[in-house]
Amino acid sequence: MNDIIVHLHSGLRWVSLVLLLLAIFNAFTAKEFKKPHQMINLFTMVTLHTQLLIGLYLYFQTVQFAPGWMKDPVQRFYGMEHVLGMVIALTFITLGYVKAKKGKSPQEKFKPIRLWYVLGLLLILAFIPWPFRNLGGHWF
């Protein structure tokens, strides 16, 4: 069962990244804030929060804090760095979404998306266990 959830979490990463990139692209290129922009921002939030819930489930099911776990780079990454980085990234993105909803003009709505979503994206990309980082991560 855990393998299925790990693959779900890993595969849903691509949906989250595509939606996040699409929301950022819209914020930089669109002139008016229309319903499709609002829906992309909402779906991005829903997908990322779903990722968080799946990730927290995996965290409490698989991470074990044995003595000296901070000295092992893989255990430290999954036990602290990945979780903390993703929670901070999701906090930034949620902040941008909330501030965008409060904006009155299209410029006031897109500005927080451009700032906070880009910061969140950078953190997400930094804390994904990419296969080339030798942390046991997979592409899917």
DSSP file (Angstrom, degrees, kcal/mol; ACC not computed):
  #  RESIDUE AA STRUCTURE BP1 BP2  ACC     N-H-->O    O-->H-N    N-H-->O    O-->H-N    TCO  KAPPA ALPHA  PHI   PSI    X-CA   Y-CA   Z-CA
    1    1 A M     >        0   0    0      0, 0.0     4,-1.9     0, 0.0     5,-0.2   0.000 360.0 360.0 360.0 -41.2    0.0    0.0    0.0
    2    2 A N  H  >  +     0   0    0      1,-0.2     4,-2.6     2,-0.2     5,-0.2   0.871 360.0  56.8 -62.1 -35.8    2.8    2.4    0.8
    3    3 A D  H  > S+     0   0    0      1,-0.2     4,-2.4     2,-0.2    -1,-0.2   0.898 106.1  50.0 -62.1 -39.8    4.4    1.8   -2.6
    4    4 A I  H  > S+     0   0    0      2,-0.2     4,-2.3     1,-0.2    -1,-0.2   0.917 112.5  46.6 -63.8 -43.1    1.1    2.9   -4.3
    5    5 A I  H  X S+     0   0    0     -4,-1.9     4,-2.7     2,-0.2    -2,-0.2   0.874 110.6  52.6 -69.4 -36.7    1.0    6.1   -2.2
    6    6 A V  H  X S+     0   0    0     -4,-2.6     4,-2.4     2,-0.2    -2,-0.2   0.927 112.1  45.8 -62.8 -44.0    4.7    6.8   -2.8
    7    7 A H  H  X S+     0   0    0     -4,-2.4     4,-2.8     2,-0.2     5,-0.2   0.873 112.1  51.6 -67.2 -36.3    4.1    6.5   -6.6
    8    8 A L  H  X S+     0   0    0     -4,-2.3     4,-2.6     2,-0.2    -2,-0.2   0.935 112.2  46.0 -62.6 -46.4    0.9    8.7   -6.3
    9    9 A H  H  X S+     0   0    0     -4,-2.7     4,-0.6     1,-0.2    -2,-0.2   0.895 115.9  46.0 -63.1 -41.2    2.9   11.3   -4.4
   10   10 A S  H  < S+     0   0    0     -4,-2.4     4,-0.4    -5,-0.2     3,-0.3   0.887 116.0  44.4 -71.3 -39.8    5.7   11.2   -6.9
   11   11 A G  H >X S+     0   0    0     -4,-2.8     3,-1.2   129,-0.4     4,-0.8   0.869 107.4  57.7 -72.9 -37.6    3.4   11.2  -10.0
   12   12 A L  H 3X S+     0   0    0     -4,-2.6     4,-2.5     1,-0.3    -1,-0.2   0.699  90.5  75.9 -66.9 -17.5    1.2   14.0   -8.7
   13   13 A R  H 3X S+     0   0    0     -4,-0.6     4,-2.6    -3,-0.3    -1,-0.3   0.889  92.9  51.7 -57.4 -39.4    4.3   16.1   -8.4
   14   14 A W  H <> S+     0   0    0     -3,-1.2     4,-2.4    -4,-0.4    -1,-0.2   0.891 108.9  48.9 -69.3 -39.4    4.2   16.6  -12.2
   15   15 A V  H  X S+     0   0    0     -4,-0.8     4,-2.5     2,-0.2     5,-0.2   0.928 112.9  49.0 -62.9 -44.1    0.6   17.7  -12.2
   16   16 A S  H  X S+     0   0    0     -4,-2.5     4,-2.5     1,-0.2    -2,-0.2   0.920 112.2  47.4 -61.5 -45.1    1.4   20.2   -9.4
   17   17 A L  H  X S+     0   0    0     -4,-2.6     4,-2.7     2,-0.2    -1,-0.2   0.905 112.0  49.4 -65.7 -41.1    4.5   21.5  -11.2
   18   18 A V  H  X S+     0   0    0     -4,-2.4     4,-2.4     2,-0.2    -2,-0.2   0.936 113.6  45.8 -64.1 -45.7    2.6   22.0  -14.5
   19   19 A L  H  X S+     0   0    0     -4,-2.5     4,-2.5     2,-0.2    -2,-0.2   0.900 113.4  50.1 -63.3 -40.3   -0.3   23.8  -12.8
   20   20 A L  H  X S+     0   0    0     -4,-2.5     4,-2.2    -5,-0.2    -2,-0.2   0.919 111.9  47.0 -64.5 -43.9    2.1   26.0  -10.9
   21   21 A L  H  X S+     0   0    0     -4,-2.7     4,-2.8     2,-0.2    -2,-0.2   0.888 112.0  51.2 -64.3 -38.7    4.0   26.9  -14.0
   22   22 A L  H  X S+     0   0    0     -4,-2.4     4,-2.6     2,-0.2    -2,-0.2   0.904 109.8  49.4 -65.0 -41.7    0.8   27.6  -15.8
   23   23 A A  H  X S+     0   0    0     -4,-2.5     4,-2.0     2,-0.2    -2,-0.2   0.908 113.5  46.6 -63.7 -41.6   -0.4   29.9  -13.0
   24   24 A I  H  X S+     0   0    0     -4,-2.2     4,-1.6     2,-0.2    -2,-0.2   0.921 111.4  51.4 -66.5 -43.9    2.9   31.7  -13.0
   25   25 A F  H  X S+     0   0    0     -4,-2.8     4,-1.7     1,-0.2     3,-0.3   0.922 110.8  48.8 -59.1 -45.0    2.8   32.0  -16.8
   26   26 A N  H  X S+     0   0    0     -4,-2.6     4,-2.7     1,-0.2    -1,-0.2   0.894 107.8  54.7 -61.2 -40.1   -0.7   33.5  -16.7
   27   27 A A  H  < S+     0   0    0     -4,-2.0    -1,-0.2     1,-0.2    -2,-0.2   0.820 113.9  41.2 -65.6 -29.9    0.4   36.0  -14.0
   28   28 A F  H  < S+     0   0    0     -4,-1.6    -1,-0.2    -3,-0.3    -2,-0.2   0.734 126.7  29.7 -88.1 -23.4    3.2   37.2  -16.2
   29   29 A T  H  < S+     0   0    0     -4,-1.7    -2,-0.2    -5,-0.2    -3,-0.2   0.735  93.1  94.0-111.5 -26.6    1.3   37.3  -19.6
   30   30 A A     <  -     0   0    0     -4,-2.7     3,-0.1    -5,-0.3    80,-0.0  -0.386  47.6-164.7 -75.9 147.2   -2.4   37.9  -18.9
   31   31 A K  S    S+     0   0    0      1,-0.2     2,-0.4    -2,-0.1    -1,-0.1   0.766  75.9  39.0 -96.2 -33.8   -3.9   41.4  -19.1
   32   32 A E  S    S-     0   0    0     74,-0.1     2,-1.0    73,-0.0    -1,-0.2  -0.912  79.0-125.3-121.1 147.1   -7.2   40.7  -17.3
   33   33 A F        +     0   0    0     -2,-0.4     2,-0.2    -3,-0.1    74,-0.0  -0.795  44.8 171.8 -92.0 102.7   -7.9   38.4  -14.4
   34   34 A K     >  -     0   0    0     -2,-1.0     4,-1.9     1,-0.0     3,-0.5  -0.514  48.6 -91.6-108.8 175.4  -10.6   36.1  -15.7
   35   35 A K  H  > S+     0   0    0      1,-0.2     4,-2.5     2,-0.2     5,-0.2   0.869 121.7  56.3 -56.6 -42.5  -12.4   33.0  -14.4
   36   36 A P  H  > S+     0   0    0      0, 0.0     4,-2.3     0, 0.0    -1,-0.2   0.887 107.2  50.2 -60.3 -35.8   -9.9   30.6  -16.1
   37   37 A H  H  > S+     0   0    0     -3,-0.5     4,-2.3     2,-0.2    -2,-0.2   0.921 110.9  48.9 -65.3 -42.5   -7.0   32.3  -14.3
   38   38 A Q  H  X S+     0   0    0     -4,-1.9     4,-2.2     1,-0.2    -1,-0.2   0.888 111.6  49.6 -63.2 -39.3   -8.8   32.0  -11.0
   39   39 A M  H  X S+     0   0    0     -4,-2.5     4,-3.1     2,-0.2     5,-0.2   0.887 109.1  51.0 -69.7 -38.7   -9.6   28.3  -11.6
   40   40 A I  H  X S+     0   0    0     -4,-2.3     4,-2.2     2,-0.2    -2,-0.2   0.927 111.8  48.1 -63.0 -43.7   -5.9   27.5  -12.5
   41   41 A N  H  X S+     0   0    0     -4,-2.3     4,-2.0     2,-0.2    -2,-0.2   0.905 113.8  47.6 -61.8 -41.1   -4.8   29.2   -9.3
   42   42 A L  H  X S+     0   0    0     -4,-2.2     4,-2.7     2,-0.2    -2,-0.2   0.932 111.8  48.2 -66.4 -46.2   -7.5   27.3   -7.3
   43   43 A F  H  X S+     0   0    0     -4,-3.1     4,-2.6     1,-0.2     5,-0.2   0.859 109.8  54.2 -63.8 -34.2   -6.5   23.9   -8.9
   44   44 A T  H  X S+     0   0    0     -4,-2.2     4,-2.5    -5,-0.2    -1,-0.2   0.937 110.4  46.3 -61.8 -46.0   -2.9   24.6   -8.2
   45   45 A M  H  X S+     0   0    0     -4,-2.0     4,-2.5     2,-0.2     5,-0.2   0.927 113.3  48.4 -62.6 -45.5   -3.7   25.2   -4.5
   46   46 A V  H  X S+     0   0    0     -4,-2.7     4,-2.2     1,-0.2    -2,-0.2   0.924 113.3  47.5 -62.6 -44.6   -5.9   22.1   -4.3
   47   47 A T  H  X S+     0   0    0     -4,-2.6     4,-2.3     2,-0.2    -1,-0.2   0.918 113.4  47.3 -63.9 -43.8   -3.2   19.9   -6.0
   48   48 A L  H  X S+     0   0    0     -4,-2.5     4,-2.2    -5,-0.2    -1,-0.2   0.887 112.4  48.9 -67.5 -38.3   -0.4   21.2   -3.8
   49   49 A H  H  X S+     0   0    0     -4,-2.5     4,-2.2     2,-0.2    -1,-0.2   0.862 110.1  52.0 -69.8 -33.5   -2.5   20.8   -0.6
   50   50 A T  H  X S+     0   0    0     -4,-2.2     4,-2.6    -5,-0.2     5,-0.2   0.916 108.4  51.8 -63.9 -42.4   -3.3   17.2   -1.7
   51   51 A Q  H  X S+     0   0    0     -4,-2.3     4,-2.9     1,-0.2    -2,-0.2   0.914 108.4  51.8 -57.4 -43.4    0.4   16.7   -2.2
   52   52 A L  H  X S+     0   0    0     -4,-2.2     4,-2.8     2,-0.2    -2,-0.2   0.928 110.1  47.6 -61.0 -45.5    1.0   18.0    1.3
   53   53 A L  H  X S+     0   0    0     -4,-2.2     4,-2.0     2,-0.2    -2,-0.2   0.919 114.3  45.9 -64.1 -43.0   -1.6   15.6    2.9
   54   54 A I  H  X S+     0   0    0     -4,-2.6     4,-2.4     1,-0.2    -1,-0.2   0.923 113.9  50.2 -63.6 -43.1   -0.2   12.6    1.0
   55   55 A G  H  X S+     0   0    0     -4,-2.9     4,-2.6    -5,-0.2    -2,-0.2   0.888 109.0  50.6 -63.4 -40.4    3.3   13.6    1.9
   56   56 A L  H  X S+     0   0    0     -4,-2.8     4,-2.3     2,-0.2    -1,-0.2   0.887 109.2  52.0 -66.0 -37.4    2.4   14.0    5.6
   57   57 A Y  H  X S+     0   0    0     -4,-2.0     4,-1.3    -5,-0.2    -2,-0.2   0.952 112.6  45.1 -60.1 -48.3    0.9   10.5    5.6
   58   58 A L  H  X>S+     0   0    0     -4,-2.4     4,-2.5     1,-0.2     5,-0.5   0.889 110.1  56.3 -62.1 -39.2    4.1    9.1    4.1
   59   59 A Y  H  X5S+     0   0    0     -4,-2.6     4,-1.7     1,-0.2    -1,-0.2   0.939 111.1  41.3 -58.6 -49.2    6.2   11.1    6.5
   60   60 A F  H  <5S+     0   0    0     -4,-2.3    -1,-0.2     1,-0.2    -2,-0.2   0.683 118.8  47.7 -77.1 -15.8    4.4    9.6    9.6
   61   61 A Q  H  <5S+     0   0    0     -4,-1.3    -2,-0.2    -5,-0.2    -1,-0.2   0.785 126.0  19.8 -89.4 -30.6    4.4    6.1    8.0
   62   62 A T  H  <5S+     0   0    0     -4,-2.5     2,-0.3    -5,-0.2    -3,-0.2   0.738  92.9  94.5-117.3 -28.1    7.9    5.8    6.8
   63   63 A V     << -     0   0    0     -4,-1.7     2,-0.5    -5,-0.5    12,-0.0  -0.543  49.4-172.7 -77.1 128.7   10.3    8.2    8.5
   64   64 A Q        -     0   0    0     -2,-0.3     2,-1.3     5,-0.0    15,-0.1  -0.979  18.6-145.0-122.6 131.6   12.1    6.7   11.5
   65   65 A F        +     0   0    0     -2,-0.5     3,-0.1    14,-0.0    -2,-0.0  -0.661  29.7 171.1 -98.6  81.0   14.2    8.8   13.8
   66   66 A A    >   -     0   0    0     -2,-1.3     3,-1.6     1,-0.1    -2,-0.0  -0.482  50.0 -75.9 -80.9 158.8   17.0    6.4   14.8
   67   67 A P  T 3  S+     0   0    0      0, 0.0    -1,-0.1     0, 0.0     0, 0.0  -0.316 121.6  20.2 -55.7 134.8   20.0    7.8   16.8
   68   68 A G  T >> S+     0   0    0     -3,-0.1     3,-1.3     3,-0.0     4,-0.7   0.637  77.6 139.4  81.9  15.5   22.3    9.7   14.5
   69   69 A W  G X4  +     0   0    0     -3,-1.6     3,-0.5     1,-0.3     7,-0.3   0.781  66.1  61.7 -65.2 -25.5   19.6   10.3   11.8
   70   70 A M  G 34 S+     0   0    0      1,-0.2    -1,-0.3     5,-0.1     6,-0.1   0.720  98.0  57.9 -72.7 -19.2   20.8   13.8   11.2
   71   71 A K  G <4 S+     0   0    0     -3,-1.3    -1,-0.2     5,-0.0    -2,-0.2   0.711  90.5  79.8 -82.0 -20.7   24.2   12.5   10.1
   72   72 A D  S <X S-     0   0    0     -4,-0.7     4,-2.7    -3,-0.5     5,-0.3  -0.794  73.9-149.9 -89.2 118.5   22.7   10.4    7.3
   73   73 A P  H  > S+     0   0    0      0, 0.0     4,-2.2     0, 0.0    -1,-0.1   0.849  94.3  48.6 -59.4 -36.8   22.0   12.8    4.3
   74   74 A V  H  > S+     0   0    0      2,-0.2     4,-2.4     1,-0.2     5,-0.3   0.940 114.4  44.0 -70.0 -46.7   19.1   10.7    3.1
   75   75 A Q  H  > S+     0   0    0      1,-0.2     4,-2.6     2,-0.2     5,-0.2   0.888 114.9  49.8 -65.9 -37.8   17.4   10.4    6.5
   76   76 A R  H  X>S+     0   0    0     -4,-2.7     4,-1.9    -7,-0.3     5,-1.8   0.906 110.2  51.2 -65.2 -41.0   18.0   14.1    7.2
   77   77 A F  I  <>S+     0   0    0     -4,-2.2     5,-3.6    -5,-0.3     6,-0.4   0.963 119.8  33.2 -61.4 -52.4   16.6   15.1    3.8
   78   78 A Y  I  <5S+     0   0    0     -4,-2.4     5,-0.3     1,-0.2    -2,-0.2   0.826 120.7  50.4 -75.3 -30.5   13.3   13.1    4.2
   79   79 A G  I  <5S-     0   0    0     -4,-2.6    -1,-0.2    -5,-0.3    -2,-0.2   0.736 136.1 -10.5 -80.2 -22.5   13.1   13.6    8.0
   80   80 A M  I  X5S+     0   0    0     -4,-1.9     4,-2.7    -5,-0.2     5,-0.3   0.563 125.1  53.2-139.8 -56.8   13.6   17.4    8.0
   81   81 A E  I  ><S+     0   0    0     -5,-1.8     4,-2.8     1,-0.2     5,-0.3   0.916 110.4  44.7 -64.3 -49.1   14.7   19.2    4.8
   82   82 A H  H  ><S+     0   0    0     -5,-3.6     4,-2.3    -6,-0.2     5,-0.2   0.941 118.3  43.4 -61.1 -49.6   12.0   17.9    2.3
   83   83 A V  H  > S+     0   0    0     -6,-0.4     4,-2.4    -5,-0.3     5,-0.2   0.945 117.2  44.8 -64.4 -49.1    9.1   18.4    4.7
   84   84 A L  H  X S+     0   0    0     -4,-2.7     4,-2.3     1,-0.2     5,-0.2   0.918 114.1  49.3 -63.5 -44.2   10.2   21.8    6.0
   85   85 A G  H  X S+     0   0    0     -4,-2.8     4,-2.3    -5,-0.3    -1,-0.2   0.905 113.3  46.4 -61.8 -42.3   11.0   23.1    2.5
   86   86 A M  H  X S+     0   0    0     -4,-2.3     4,-2.7    -5,-0.3    -1,-0.2   0.871 111.0  51.4 -71.1 -36.6    7.7   22.0    1.1
   87   87 A V  H  X S+     0   0    0     -4,-2.4     4,-2.0    -5,-0.2    -2,-0.2   0.913 112.3  46.8 -65.9 -40.9    5.7   23.4    4.0
   88   88 A I  H  X S+     0   0    0     -4,-2.3     4,-2.3    -5,-0.2    -2,-0.2   0.922 112.8  49.8 -64.9 -43.2    7.4   26.8    3.5
   89   89 A A  H  X S+     0   0    0     -4,-2.3     4,-2.3     1,-0.2    -2,-0.2   0.917 111.8  47.7 -61.5 -43.6    6.9   26.6   -0.2
   90   90 A L  H  X S+     0   0    0     -4,-2.7     4,-2.5     1,-0.2    -1,-0.2   0.851 109.3  54.2 -67.4 -33.5    3.2   25.8    0.2
   91   91 A T  H  X S+     0   0    0     -4,-2.0     4,-2.4     2,-0.2    -2,-0.2   0.923 109.1  48.2 -63.8 -44.1    2.9   28.7    2.8
   92   92 A F  H  X S+     0   0    0     -4,-2.3     4,-2.4     2,-0.2    -2,-0.2   0.930 113.5  46.9 -60.2 -46.3    4.3   31.1    0.2
   93   93 A I  H  X S+     0   0    0     -4,-2.3     4,-2.2     2,-0.2    -2,-0.2   0.894 112.3  49.5 -66.6 -40.3    2.0   29.9   -2.5
   94   94 A T  H  X S+     0   0    0     -4,-2.5     4,-2.6     2,-0.2    -1,-0.2   0.905 109.8  52.2 -64.3 -40.9   -1.0   30.0   -0.1
   95   95 A L  H  X S+     0   0    0     -4,-2.4     4,-2.5     1,-0.2    -2,-0.2   0.923 110.0  48.7 -59.9 -45.0    0.0   33.6    0.9
   96   96 A G  H  X S+     0   0    0     -4,-2.4     4,-2.2     1,-0.2    -2,-0.2   0.890 111.2  50.3 -62.0 -40.2    0.1   34.6   -2.8
   97   97 A Y  H  X S+     0   0    0     -4,-2.2     4,-1.9     2,-0.2    -2,-0.2   0.923 112.4  46.2 -64.5 -44.9   -3.3   33.0   -3.5
   98   98 A V  H  X S+     0   0    0     -4,-2.6     4,-1.2     1,-0.2    -2,-0.2   0.922 114.0  47.7 -65.3 -44.2   -4.9   34.8   -0.5
   99   99 A K  H  X S+     0   0    0     -4,-2.5     4,-0.7     1,-0.2    -1,-0.2   0.869 109.8  54.0 -65.0 -35.8   -3.3   38.1   -1.4
  100  100 A A  H >< S+     0   0    0     -4,-2.2     3,-0.7     1,-0.2    -1,-0.2   0.882 104.9  53.9 -65.9 -37.4   -4.4   37.7   -5.1
  101  101 A K  H 3< S+     0   0    0     -4,-1.9    -1,-0.2     1,-0.2    -2,-0.2   0.812 107.4  51.6 -65.8 -28.8   -8.0   37.1   -4.0
  102  102 A K  H 3< S+     0   0    0     -4,-1.2    -1,-0.2    -3,-0.2    -2,-0.2   0.623  86.6 108.3 -83.7 -13.4   -8.0   40.4   -2.1
  103  103 A G    <<  -     0   0    0     -4,-0.7     6,-0.1    -3,-0.7    -3,-0.0  -0.317  53.5-159.6 -66.9 147.6   -6.7   42.5   -5.0
  104  104 A K  S    S+     0   0    0     -2,-0.0    -1,-0.1     0, 0.0    -4,-0.0   0.860  72.8  44.1 -94.8 -44.3   -9.1   44.9   -6.7
  105  105 A S  S  > S-     0   0    0      1,-0.1     4,-1.6   -73,-0.0     5,-0.2  -0.583  90.1-109.4 -98.2 163.0   -7.4   45.4  -10.1
  106  106 A P  H  > S+     0   0    0      0, 0.0     4,-2.5     0, 0.0     5,-0.2   0.891 121.0  53.9 -57.2 -38.4   -5.9   42.7  -12.4
  107  107 A Q  H  > S+     0   0    0      1,-0.2     4,-2.1     2,-0.2    -4,-0.0   0.909 108.1  49.2 -63.0 -41.2   -2.4   44.1  -11.6
  108  108 A E  H  4 S+     0   0    0      1,-0.2    -1,-0.2     2,-0.2    -5,-0.2   0.761 113.6  47.9 -69.1 -24.1   -3.1   43.8   -7.8
  109  109 A K  H  X S+     0   0    0     -4,-1.6     4,-0.7     2,-0.1    -2,-0.2   0.856 115.5  41.8 -82.9 -37.4   -4.3   40.2   -8.4
  110  110 A F  H  X S+     0   0    0     -4,-2.5     4,-2.6    -5,-0.2     5,-0.2   0.786 100.6  71.1 -82.0 -27.7   -1.4   39.1  -10.5
  111  111 A K  H  X S+     0   0    0     -4,-2.1     4,-2.2    -5,-0.2     5,-0.2   0.928 100.6  43.5 -59.7 -49.1    1.4   40.7   -8.6
  112  112 A P  H  >>S+     0   0    0      0, 0.0     4,-2.4     0, 0.0     5,-0.6   0.850 112.8  54.2 -66.2 -30.1    1.3   38.4   -5.5
  113  113 A I  I  X>S+     0   0    0     -4,-0.7     4,-1.5     1,-0.2     5,-0.6   0.937 109.2  48.2 -64.8 -45.1    1.0   35.4   -7.8
  114  114 A R  I  X5S+     0   0    0     -4,-2.6     4,-0.8     3,-0.2    -1,-0.2   0.924 120.4  36.8 -60.8 -44.7    4.1   36.4   -9.6
  115  115 A L  I  X5S+     0   0    0     -4,-2.2     4,-2.0    -5,-0.2    -2,-0.2   0.987 124.6  33.5 -73.8 -59.7    6.1   37.0   -6.4
  116  116 A W  I  X5S+     0   0    0     -4,-2.4     4,-2.4     1,-0.2    -3,-0.2   0.840 117.8  51.2 -74.8 -34.7    4.9   34.2   -4.1
  117  117 A Y  I  X<S+     0   0    0     -4,-1.5     4,-2.8    -5,-0.6    -1,-0.2   0.896 111.0  49.3 -69.1 -38.3    4.3   31.5   -6.6
  118  118 A V  H  X<S+     0   0    0     -4,-0.8     4,-2.4    -5,-0.6    -2,-0.2   0.928 112.2  47.8 -65.9 -43.4    7.8   31.9   -8.1
  119  119 A L  H  X S+     0   0    0     -4,-2.0     4,-2.0     1,-0.2    -2,-0.2   0.924 113.6  48.4 -61.3 -43.3    9.3   31.8   -4.7
  120  120 A G  H  X S+     0   0    0     -4,-2.4     4,-2.7     1,-0.2    -2,-0.2   0.906 110.0  51.9 -62.1 -42.2    7.3   28.7   -3.9
  121  121 A L  H  X S+     0   0    0     -4,-2.8     4,-2.8     2,-0.2     5,-0.2   0.915 108.2  51.2 -61.1 -43.4    8.3   27.1   -7.2
  122  122 A L  H  X S+     0   0    0     -4,-2.4     4,-1.8     1,-0.2    -1,-0.2   0.912 112.3  46.4 -61.7 -42.2   12.0   27.7   -6.5
  123  123 A L  H  X S+     0   0    0     -4,-2.0     4,-1.8     2,-0.2    -2,-0.2   0.914 111.8  51.2 -65.7 -42.2   11.7   26.1   -3.1
  124  124 A I  H  X S+     0   0    0     -4,-2.7     4,-0.7     1,-0.2     3,-0.3   0.940 110.8  47.8 -60.7 -47.0    9.7   23.1   -4.5
  125  125 A L  H  < S+     0   0    0     -4,-2.8     3,-0.4     1,-0.2    -1,-0.2   0.851 112.0  51.1 -62.9 -33.4   12.3   22.5   -7.1
  126  126 A A  H  < S+     0   0    0     -4,-1.8    -1,-0.2    -5,-0.2    -2,-0.2   0.811 115.2  40.8 -72.7 -29.5   15.1   22.7   -4.5
  127  127 A F  H  < S+     0   0    0     -4,-1.8    -1,-0.2    -3,-0.3    -2,-0.2   0.288  83.3 110.3-109.8  11.4   13.5   20.2   -2.2
  128  128 A I  S  < S-     0   0    0     -4,-0.7     2,-2.3    -3,-0.4     9,-0.1  -0.698  75.9-122.3 -77.9 135.8   12.2   17.6   -4.6
  129  129 A P        -     0   0    0      0, 0.0     6,-0.1     0, 0.0    -1,-0.1  -0.451  38.5-168.0 -78.6  72.1   14.2   14.4   -4.2
  130  130 A W    > > -     0   0    0     -2,-2.3     3,-1.9    -5,-0.2     5,-0.6  -0.248  29.7-117.7 -59.2 146.7   15.3   14.3   -7.9
  131  131 A P  G > 5S+     0   0    0      0, 0.0     3,-1.4     0, 0.0     5,-0.2   0.826 112.6  60.6 -57.8 -32.7   16.9   11.0   -9.0
  132  132 A F  G 3 5S+     0   0    0      1,-0.3    -2,-0.1     2,-0.1     0, 0.0   0.558  92.3  67.5 -74.9  -5.9   20.2   12.8   -9.8
  133  133 A R  G < 5S-     0   0    0     -3,-1.9    -1,-0.3     4,-0.0    -3,-0.1   0.474 102.7-128.4 -90.1  -1.8   20.6   13.9   -6.1
  134  134 A N  T < 5S+     0   0    0     -3,-1.4    -2,-0.1    -4,-0.2   -60,-0.1   0.894  71.1 125.1  57.4  44.2   21.1   10.3   -4.9
  135  135 A L  S   <S-     0   0    0     -5,-0.6    -1,-0.1    -6,-0.1   -57,-0.1   0.232  89.0 -96.4-113.3  11.3   18.4   10.5   -2.3
  136  136 A G  S    S+     0   0    0      1,-0.3     2,-0.1    -5,-0.2    -6,-0.1   0.559  77.5 144.6  87.3   7.3   16.4    7.5   -3.4
  137  137 A G        -     0   0    0     -7,-0.4     2,-0.3    -9,-0.1    -1,-0.3  -0.403  32.8-154.5 -79.7 158.5   13.9    9.6   -5.5
  138  138 A H        -     0   0    0     -2,-0.1    -1,-0.0     1,-0.1     0, 0.0  -0.832  27.4-118.3-126.8 164.1   12.4    8.5   -8.7
  139  139 A W              0   0    0     -2,-0.3    -1,-0.1     1,-0.1    -2,-0.0   0.858 360.0 360.0 -71.8 -33.7   11.0   10.3  -11.8
  140  140 A F              0   0    0   -127,-0.1  -129,-0.4  -128,-0.0  -130,-0.2   0.329 360.0 360.0-135.7 360.0    7.5    8.7  -11.1
